[in-house]
């Protein structure tokens, strides 16, 4: 195969998507409110635009894993000790499971991306994350320090988490607007990004 043939076979779309997702994930290094994070937005974005579904699942998970690792390097060993502790492990695994489930949810946006649908899917993703992550917190309440409310029952656990849900929702909406809107602008300028999935 000639170099010109190889160049014509090169598809920049997946690299553009992966770079956008990684940058969004690394924005967790900024001083943001608690739960104001790109988790659900990167999952929806990957699910909507990666042509290969395995990439749609792997790239957001890998980006969040990289950002967790970088956060650990920046914040020191206490971050790693906390996030890898037996008590927190179920919640951490739940976060990654939410990313995977929301990516599958994002498959429903393929070829149907518009502002209304992105808003609706962002709301669903945020509620899904809230329900699953706090269910995991309730399951581990006897092992995790500082979650005394969750020891009283599942409903009190959800009620105590409501202030954090506001930031989850705002974070998902912000990052969804940034990713989907930014990619829409790129597609206007770069013809190779025009297909419904890349």
JOMO-V618952 format. One record per residue. N is the residue number from 1. OMEGA is omega in degrees with one decimal (NA if undefined). NEAR is the number of other C-alpha atoms within 12 Angstrom. D_CENTER is the distance of its C-alpha to the mean C-alpha in Angstrom with 1 decimal. Layout:
# JOMO-V618952
n->N omega->OMEGA near->NEAR d_center->D_CENTER
n->N omega->OMEGA near->NEAR d_center->D_CENTER
This chain:
# JOMO-V618952
n->1 omega->-179.2 near->8 d_center->38.2
n->2 omega->-179.7 near->8 d_center->39.0
n->3 omega->178.6 near->9 d_center->36.7
n->4 omega->177.4 near->9 d_center->36.7
n->5 omega->177.8 near->9 d_center->35.6
n->6 omega->-179.9 near->10 d_center->32.8
n->7 omega->-179.6 near->11 d_center->31.7
n->8 omega->178.2 near->12 d_center->31.9
n->9 omega->-178.3 near->13 d_center->29.7
n->10 omega->180.0 near->14 d_center->26.9
n->11 omega->-177.5 near->21 d_center->23.9
n->12 omega->-175.5 near->21 d_center->21.9
n->13 omega->-180.0 near->29 d_center->19.2
n->14 omega->178.8 near->30 d_center->16.9
n->15 omega->178.0 near->21 d_center->17.4
n->16 omega->179.2 near->26 d_center->16.6
n->17 omega->-178.6 near->39 d_center->13.3
n->18 omega->179.4 near->33 d_center->12.4
n->19 omega->178.8 near->22 d_center->13.8
n->20 omega->-179.7 near->33 d_center->11.9
n->21 omega->180.0 near->46 d_center->8.5
n->22 omega->178.4 near->34 d_center->10.2
n->23 omega->177.5 near->25 d_center->11.7
n->24 omega->-179.8 near->38 d_center->8.8
n->25 omega->-178.8 near->37 d_center->7.5
n->26 omega->176.6 near->29 d_center->11.3
n->27 omega->175.3 near->26 d_center->11.8
n->28 omega->177.5 near->32 d_center->11.1
n->29 omega->178.9 near->26 d_center->14.7
n->30 omega->178.0 near->18 d_center->16.0
n->31 omega->-176.8 near->12 d_center->17.7
n->32 omega->175.6 near->16 d_center->15.3
n->33 omega->178.5 near->18 d_center->16.0
n->34 omega->178.6 near->20 d_center->14.7
n->35 omega->174.0 near->27 d_center->11.4
n->36 omega->-169.8 near->30 d_center->11.0
n->37 omega->-177.1 near->38 d_center->7.5
n->38 omega->-171.1 near->49 d_center->4.8
n->39 omega->-175.0 near->52 d_center->2.1
n->40 omega->-178.5 near->51 d_center->3.7
n->41 omega->-179.6 near->50 d_center->5.1
n->42 omega->179.2 near->56 d_center->4.2
n->43 omega->177.9 near->56 d_center->4.6
n->44 omega->-178.3 near->50 d_center->7.5
n->45 omega->177.9 near->57 d_center->8.7
n->46 omega->179.2 near->54 d_center->9.1
n->47 omega->-177.2 near->46 d_center->10.6
n->48 omega->-167.2 near->40 d_center->12.8
n->49 omega->178.4 near->45 d_center->14.2
n->50 omega->178.3 near->39 d_center->14.5
n->51 omega->179.0 near->24 d_center->18.0
n->52 omega->-174.5 near->20 d_center->17.7
n->53 omega->179.1 near->26 d_center->15.6
n->54 omega->175.2 near->20 d_center->15.5
n->55 omega->178.6 near->30 d_center->13.9
n->56 omega->179.0 near->38 d_center->11.3
n->57 omega->-172.0 near->36 d_center->10.5
n->58 omega->-173.0 near->30 d_center->11.4
n->59 omega->177.9 near->38 d_center->10.1
n->60 omega->178.7 near->46 d_center->6.2
n->61 omega->-179.6 near->36 d_center->7.6
n->62 omega->178.5 near->28 d_center->10.3
n->63 omega->178.8 near->34 d_center->8.7
n->64 omega->176.6 near->39 d_center->7.1
n->65 omega->177.5 near->26 d_center->10.6
n->66 omega->-179.7 near->24 d_center->12.4
n->67 omega->174.7 near->28 d_center->11.1
n->68 omega->179.9 near->30 d_center->12.2
n->69 omega->179.7 near->23 d_center->15.4
n->70 omega->176.0 near->23 d_center->16.1
n->71 omega->177.3 near->24 d_center->15.6
n->72 omega->178.6 near->21 d_center->18.1
n->73 omega->-177.7 near->16 d_center->20.5
n->74 omega->-174.5 near->17 d_center->20.5
n->75 omega->175.3 near->18 d_center->20.8
n->76 omega->-173.1 near->15 d_center->23.1
n->77 omega->-179.0 near->16 d_center->23.9
n->78 omega->177.5 near->14 d_center->23.3
n->79 omega->179.6 near->18 d_center->19.5
n->80 omega->-178.8 near->21 d_center->19.8
n->81 omega->-179.1 near->16 d_center->22.5
n->82 omega->-174.1 near->20 d_center->20.5
n->83 omega->177.9 near->25 d_center->17.3
n->84 omega->178.8 near->19 d_center->19.4
n->85 omega->-179.3 near->20 d_center->22.0
n->86 omega->-178.1 near->17 d_center->23.0
n->87 omega->-174.9 near->24 d_center->22.4
n->88 omega->-174.8 near->29 d_center->18.8
n->89 omega->178.9 near->23 d_center->17.9
n->90 omega->178.8 near->26 d_center->17.4
n->91 omega->178.8 near->31 d_center->14.9
n->92 omega->177.8 near->28 d_center->12.9
n->93 omega->177.4 near->24 d_center->13.3
n->94 omega->177.8 near->27 d_center->12.2
n->95 omega->-179.6 near->38 d_center->8.8
n->96 omega->176.1 near->31 d_center->8.4
n->97 omega->177.8 near->27 d_center->10.3
n->98 omega->177.8 near->38 d_center->8.1
n->99 omega->-179.4 near->42 d_center->5.3
n->100 omega->-178.8 near->37 d_center->8.7
n->101 omega->-180.0 near->32 d_center->10.2
n->102 omega->174.3 near->41 d_center->8.0
n->103 omega->177.6 near->40 d_center->8.4
n->104 omega->175.0 near->32 d_center->12.0
n->105 omega->-179.7 near->34 d_center->12.0
n->106 omega->176.0 near->40 d_center->11.1
n->107 omega->178.8 near->31 d_center->14.2
n->108 omega->178.8 near->23 d_center->16.2
n->109 omega->-176.1 near->31 d_center->15.5
n->110 omega->179.7 near->28 d_center->17.2
n->111 omega->-176.3 near->20 d_center->20.2
n->112 omega->-176.5 near->18 d_center->19.9
n->113 omega->168.0 near->28 d_center->17.6
n->114 omega->-174.7 near->19 d_center->19.1
n->115 omega->-178.1 near->19 d_center->18.5
n->116 omega->-179.1 near->16 d_center->19.4
n->117 omega->178.5 near->25 d_center->17.3
n->118 omega->176.8 near->39 d_center->14.1
n->119 omega->-179.5 near->27 d_center->15.1
n->120 omega->-179.9 near->24 d_center->15.9
n->121 omega->176.8 near->36 d_center->12.8
n->122 omega->177.4 near->38 d_center->10.7
n->123 omega->179.4 near->29 d_center->13.3
n->124 omega->179.4 near->27 d_center->13.2
n->125 omega->179.8 near->42 d_center->9.4
n->126 omega->178.9 near->44 d_center->10.1
n->127 omega->178.1 near->28 d_center->13.4
n->128 omega->179.0 near->30 d_center->12.1
n->129 omega->179.4 near->41 d_center->9.9
n->130 omega->-177.4 near->36 d_center->13.1
n->131 omega->-175.4 near->28 d_center->15.4
n->132 omega->-177.0 near->30 d_center->14.1
n->133 omega->-179.9 near->35 d_center->13.2
n->134 omega->171.6 near->35 d_center->16.6
n->135 omega->177.4 near->28 d_center->18.4
n->136 omega->177.9 near->31 d_center->17.5
n->137 omega->178.5 near->39 d_center->18.8
n->138 omega->179.4 near->35 d_center->21.9
n->139 omega->-176.2 near->25 d_center->22.5
n->140 omega->-173.3 near->30 d_center->22.6
n->141 omega->-177.9 near->26 d_center->24.3
n->142 omega->-178.9 near->20 d_center->27.5
n->143 omega->-175.6 near->21 d_center->26.1
n->144 omega->-180.0 near->24 d_center->23.8
n->145 omega->174.3 near->17 d_center->25.8
n->146 omega->179.5 near->17 d_center->25.4
n->147 omega->-176.3 near->26 d_center->24.3
n->148 omega->179.8 near->19 d_center->27.8
n->149 omega->-178.1 near->23 d_center->26.8
n->150 omega->177.1 near->27 d_center->25.0
n->151 omega->-178.1 near->23 d_center->28.3
n->152 omega->179.3 near->17 d_center->29.9
n->153 omega->-176.4 near->21 d_center->27.9
n->154 omega->-179.0 near->25 d_center->24.7
n->155 omega->176.1 near->18 d_center->25.4
n->156 omega->178.2 near->20 d_center->26.2
n->157 omega->177.7 near->30 d_center->22.9
n->158 omega->-179.4 near->28 d_center->21.0
n->159 omega->-179.8 near->20 d_center->23.4
n->160 omega->-177.4 near->23 d_center->22.9
n->161 omega->-176.8 near->29 d_center->19.1
n->162 omega->177.8 near->20 d_center->19.6
n->163 omega->178.8 near->18 d_center->19.7
n->164 omega->-179.3 near->26 d_center->16.3
n->165 omega->178.1 near->29 d_center->15.0
n->166 omega->-178.8 near->21 d_center->16.3
n->167 omega->175.6 near->25 d_center->14.0
n->168 omega->-178.8 near->36 d_center->10.8
n->169 omega->180.0 near->35 d_center->12.2
n->170 omega->178.4 near->30 d_center->13.3
n->171 omega->179.3 near->34 d_center->10.1
n->172 omega->179.5 near->43 d_center->8.3
n->173 omega->-179.9 near->36 d_center->11.6
n->174 omega->-177.3 near->28 d_center->12.1
n->175 omega->175.9 near->37 d_center->9.2
n->176 omega->178.1 near->44 d_center->9.8
n->177 omega->-179.1 near->30 d_center->13.4
n->178 omega->-176.5 near->25 d_center->13.0
n->179 omega->-177.7 near->37 d_center->11.3
n->180 omega->179.2 near->38 d_center->13.3
n->181 omega->178.7 near->23 d_center->16.3
n->182 omega->-179.8 near->21 d_center->16.4
n->183 omega->177.1 near->33 d_center->16.3
n->184 omega->177.3 near->25 d_center->19.0
n->185 omega->178.2 near->16 d_center->21.1
n->186 omega->-178.3 near->20 d_center->20.8
n->187 omega->177.8 near->23 d_center->21.9
n->188 omega->-176.1 near->14 d_center->25.0
n->189 omega->-174.7 near->12 d_center->26.0
n->190 omega->-176.9 near->16 d_center->25.2
n->191 omega->-178.1 near->16 d_center->26.8
n->192 omega->178.3 near->21 d_center->25.2
n->193 omega->-175.7 near->25 d_center->21.8
n->194 omega->-178.7 near->20 d_center->23.6
n->195 omega->-176.3 near->20 d_center->23.1
n->196 omega->172.9 near->22 d_center->20.8
n->197 omega->-177.3 near->30 d_center->18.6
n->198 omega->NA near->31 d_center->19.1
